[in-house]
Amino acid sequence: MSELLRSVDARTRLAGTNQLEILLFTLGLDAATGRRESFGINVFKVREVMRAPQITRAPDMPDGVEGMVSQRGQLVPVIDLAHFVGIAHETPPRILVVTEYNGHVQGFLVEAVDRILRLDWSAMKVPPEMLISRHGGLVTAVTELRDGRLVMMLDVERILSETTRYDDEHLYQGIEPTDLSGCTVLFADDSSIARKQIERTLATMGVRGLGAVNGRKAWEELNRLAETAQATGRPLGDMLHAVITDIEMPEMDGFILTRRIKNDARFAGIPVIMHSSLSGSSNRQLGSSMGADDYVSKFEPRLLAQTLARRLKRRPLQASA
């Protein structure tokens, strides 16, 4: 299985081209469809694919967390993805996909891995409501393979929020209301938990937020705002004060969205903050090359609030002691 990921480092070249590569896997037989559905995860997030080692069980683990494994001296929590999409196991999962999100390492139990698929983000579509509902809101994007199979991308960040402390109350401590009530921020993210966290951060700051589920929707909203500004004779800078964008999104990723904003004179002077769980330095550097003004890791709302306040040219928030 190591052959699957042998060239992962070289895959960073795809970033900024609106392309991605996803590792395809199955979770088991879906009783609702009678099929083994195909799921995917961005290869950028995958560190290793291996046969599942012995899992050490522990008391009081969250639902869906099977226990811990030791990997190169590090204890790694093991999460059963089938639990979250409602698929019952016929046999215990055999494969562990070790991933990294925001510097946190965890393993995902899956039934089997298939292959790595390269495609354009424009081929990843927002899923129909029926599909979202069937998997408990965990599917953020879908694409159809040449053989007619659907591949579903999971909202892994939402799963992590339910199994870790990714959205605890303490993360918001130190964010205070500001004098930024006249500001409006457009934010784009395909993860419902990430949008919820951004909304809460902005609301705590007293900043108005406009949400979009991907880069294409955000670009459409930006054009609508620019057309409104032109029609009313108002400066666009009076209507929009910053953009926060995820990187991985169906239809248009955050790199392409950022480049479009920075190459369009209508949006001159509007800062763009990349907000991503891709924590590698290469992604930060690429974001900067696209014109991003800042890069903030996800699930750090205090840092996001401080960065946003600074970019809006007001006093930065002071974290409470």
N, C-alpha and C positions, 0 to 999 in steps of 0.2 A: 504493500500500500504506500510505501514511502515514495514510489515512483510518481504517484499522483501529484505530490507536492514538491518534487525535486527542483522545479524552477519558480517557486513562489516569489523569491526575491526579484526575479526579472519581471514579474507581472506588474510591478509598480509602474512600468512604462505605459500601461493601459490607462492609468489615471490621467484625467484631463482630455481624454479622447471620447468621453461619453460611453466607453466600453467597460465591461467587467467580465470576470470569470467566476463562475459559481460551481461549487462542489455539489453534485446531485446525490441524494440519498433517499432511502425509504425508511419508514417507521413501523411498518407492519400492515396487515390486512385491515382495511377500513370497512367495518361492518355496514356502514351506510351506503357505500358504493359497490362493495364486493371486489374492490381493486386495491392494489398496492400503489398508493399515490406517491408522486415524486415531489420532493422538497429540495430547497437549495439554500446555500449559505455562501456569502462572498468569500472567495479564497483569501482576500486580504486579512480576514479575521481568523483564518485557520493556521495553527502552528504545527499540528501533527495529526495524523490519522493512524490509529493503532487498534489491535485487538484489545478488548476491554480487559484490564488486569483485575485482580481481586479488589473488591470494593470494601472498605471498612465502614460498617454501619455505625451510626451514632444516634443517641436519643435526641428527641425534640428537633429533628430536622424538618424544614418546611416541606409541604407536600410537593412531590415531584423531584426532591433531592434524595438520591439513593445513598449517598454517603461521600466518602473521600477516598482518593487514591494518592499515592506518593509518586511524584514524577520528578526525577532528578533532584531529590531532596526537598521538593516543594509539595505541600498538601494542596490538592486540587479538588474542589467540590464537583460532584458528578450529578448531572441533571438529566432526567429521563424526558426527552422531548415528546414522546408518544403520550405521556400523561397529560400534557397541556392541549393536545389537539384531539383528545378523546379516542385514541386508538388503543385497544387492549392487546397485550402481547400474547402471541401463540407460544413463543419460546423467548427466553431472556435475550435482550439485545446483545450482540456480539462485538459491536464496533464502538470505539470511543473517538470522538472528534474533539481534539483539544483546541480551544479558541482563546482569543484575547480581545477584550472590550475595555477601552479606557484604562488599560494597564492591569485589568483584573483577568486572571486566567481561570477558566472553568472547562470541564469536559461535558460533551453532550453525547448521551447514549443514543445510537441509531441501530436499525436492523442491519442495513447494508449500505455501502457506498457504491455509486455507479461510475461516474466519470466527471471530468471537469469540462464545463461547457463555456465557450466564449461567445458573448453576444453584446449587442448594443443596448444601453439603458432604454432607448426608445422602444425596444421590443418588450420591455417589462411594462405591463399595463396595470393600472389600478384595478383590483379585483371587483367583480360584481358583488352587490350586497348579499346575495344568496350564499356565495362562497365565503364571504367574511363571516356571516352568521353561523355557517355550518362548523367553522373551526374556531368559534368563540372570539372572533375579532383578531385572531393572531396572524392572518395572512395579509401582508402589505402589498404584494405585487405578484403577478402571474405572467407566465409566457408559455406559448405553445411550441412544442418540438415538432420536427418534421414528421415524426411517426404519429402525431396526433395527441401525444400525452401533454398534460398540463404540468408545469413546474411551479410550485408555490414557494415564495419567499416568506419566511416567518418573521414576525416582529419579536426578534430575540431580546430586544431591550425591554419589552413588556414582560417577557418571561423572567428576565433577570430582576426586574423590579419586584416580582412576586416571590423570588427565592433568595434575594439578598437585600441589602439596605440601600438600594439605589434611589428610593424615593421617601426616605424617612423624614420626619418632621425636623430633625436637627440640621438637615442640609440647608434649610431656609433661615436658620437663626443668624442674625446679623444683617439681614437684608431689611432696610428701613425705607419708609416712604420718602420720596425725594421731591424736588421742585421741578420734576420733568413731566408734570401732568399734561402739558401741551404737546408732548411728543407722541408720534405714532411709529411703531416698528412692525415691519412685515417679516414674518418668520415662516420657513418652509421645512417640513419634516414629515416623512411617511409613517413614523412611529407614533401611535396614539399616546403612549406614555411620555415620549419626549415632548410632544406638543403640549400636553397637560403641564409638564414641568416648566416649559417656557411661559405658558399662559400665567401660571401661578407666580413665577418670578416677576414678570412684567406688572401683574396686578399688584403685587406687594410694593413694587417701586412706584406705582401710580402712573404707569405708562400704558397707553392704548396699544393693543396688539391686533394685527390682521394675520390670520393663519392660512396656510396653504399646505396641501397634502403631498406636493412634490414640486420639483423645479419648474415644470411646465406651467402648472397652475400659478406659481409665484410670478413667472414671467408674464402671464396673461394679466395678473393683477397689477403688475408694475406698468404695463402698457395702458391699462384702464386709468390708472392714476395720472399717467403722463398726458393722456388725451383729455382728461377732466381738467387738469391744470391749464392746458393750452386753451380749452374752450372757455374757461372762466377767467383767463388772464391772470391766474395766480401762479406764483413760483412753486414748482414741485417741492422744493425744500420746505415749504410751509405745510405740506400735506404728508410728507414721508421723511423720516429722520434717520432711519437705519434699516438694514436688512440682516437677519440672522438666517443662515442656511445650513442644513445638513449636507453631507456629501452624497451618501448612497440613497438615491431616490429613483423610482420608476419614471420613465419617459424623458426626464432630463435631470442629470445629476448636478450636485452643487458646484462642481468645478466649471461646468459649462454655463450655469446660471451666473456665477460670479464673473466669468469672462465677458458674457453678454452685457451685464450691468456696467462693467468698467470700460467697455468699448463703445458705450452709447452715451453721447454727450448730454442727453436729457437727464441722466442720473449722476452727473458730475457732482462730486462733493458728498454723496450719500455713502456712508461707510458700510462695508460688508463684513460681518463676523461669521466665520465658519465655525460650526458647532457640531462636532462629530465624535463618534466612538472609535474612529481610526486614529490611533494614538501615535503612529510612527512618525519620525522626523521627516521622512520623505514626503508624507502627505502635507505636513505643515509647510515644507519648502515649496511644494507644488501649489498649494493654496496661495502662498505669497506671490508666486510667479504669475498667478491668474489675476492678481490685484487685490486679494483679500487683505483687509486692514488688520484683522486679528484672527486667531485660531484658539478656540476654547473647547476643551474636552467636555463631553456630555456628562450629566449628572454632577455638575459642580455649579449649582445655581448662584452661589455667592460670588464666584469668580465671574460668571456670566454677567451678573448685575453690576459688578465693579467695572468690568470691561466696557459694557454698554454705556454706563454713566460717563466714563472717561471719553468715549468716542462721541458722545452727545455734547461734549465741551461744557459739562457742568461739574460740580465738585464730585469726586469719587465717593462712593459709599464707605462709611466707616464701620467696619465690623465691630460688633460689641465684644467686650472682653469676655 
